[in-house]
Amino acid sequence: MSMPSVRSLVLGTAVAVGTVAATATLVVAPAQADSGKSPAAAAVATRSHWMNLGTGKCLDVRGGSISDAAVIQQFSCKQELHQEFWTDPLIGEPYTFLTPGHATVMCLQPTSAGAGATIVQRACNYSDGQKWEFTWQNGGALIKNKATGLCLADAAMPNGSRREVRQLPCTGEAGQLWVNR
């Protein structure tokens, strides 16, 4: 059985207690990009805009879609909810869920276990494929999937304002490092 996330416990408490104060605990300042600690270590659900160090582009849900299987990409950074992601840590684990700010019932996951698989948003099912670990190095975070052991990475295509995000073997190169913008 999977451990509950901080946000799910807070939400459950808010519903049970029925107070606005309980839900206000969800709105917190994002963790610092080079804090050296995983969002899971903070045990606080935070909202962040993640920018790729290699491309300068931000993690983004293509077209701002709320649909199941919408593709996760990189796009020119803007202050939009579909570029904002909750890092929702699991209590007692080094992992977190990545949930789009505009579609909070969705979680990021790869389309398959293989290297090069596309990253999409799917209805949160709390499986290992939806768990991510942040490891800080060289001024950014490697974001590694628990089920595959592969990292979120710039796929180096296409050129322009939109770039693909795939899961690839973790190397720590700039195209795999993400900072909180």
Secondary structure, 3 states (H helix, E strand, C coil): CCCCEHHHHHHHHHHHHCCHHHHHCCCCCCCCCCCCCCHHHHCCCEEECEEECCCCCEEEEHHHCCCCCCEEEEECCCCCHHHCEEEEEECCCCCEEEEECCCCCEEEEECCCCCCCEEEEEECCCCHHHCEEEEEECCEEEEEECCCCCEEEECCCCCCCEEEEEEECCCCCHHHCEEEC
